[in-house]
Each structure stands twice: as C-alpha cells, then as structure tokens.
Amino acid sequence: MKRLDWEFCLWLDRQQAALARFLYGHVMKRVGEKSLYPRNLVGFLRDCGLGYIADLEPYRRNDMLKDSVFPALDLLKGHAIRSYELDDRGNILFFPKD
C-alpha cells in the first residue's frame, strides 16, 4: 500500500475538499502498486459511503456525480491517480500515477 502524501492532505483541507480527501485515502488504499484499478461505479459509490447517490435515478445520479464526485476526483489527478474514466459497461477505471 502506498503512503499518503500528508502535504497533499493538508492542501485538500485548505481547499475545503473533504470529499476529495476521503476519496484520496480510499483510492490510494486500493490502487497500491496496480497498473489499473477497475471498479463498478455503483459498487465504488457504496464502498465510499455514497450509496445514496448510487440509488438515485440515472439522470439524478449523473447530476450528483458531475456536481460532487467527479470534481473531487479531478483534484486527485496528478497526486493519487494519473486519470480516471468511465467505460460503457458502468465501470470506473483508475489509472495510477506513475
């Protein structure tokens, strides 16, 4: 398991990005030394305590993802992950930072 970057955690706190900080720890714990971390999007949301988003109707879920989850994950780019993307089968793919 990779160590968390304490300075990055403090930066996220100063940005008032509590969700991003939580997702940082969650993703780093699972990515580890893997070259790719695929996860079913609904399962990922439930694992993160965001099951209420997973249970929304698809159009509402997409709005919530765009308004909260994706901006939080965008803050992690370059620190915990290189990038992430959604595939056409309902999975979220995390590409670890090299």
Summary of the structure (lengths in Angstrom):
residues: 98
radius of gyration: 13.0
end to end distance: 14.5
largest distance: 37.5
contacts: 251
relative contact order: 0.19
helix: 52%
strand: 17%
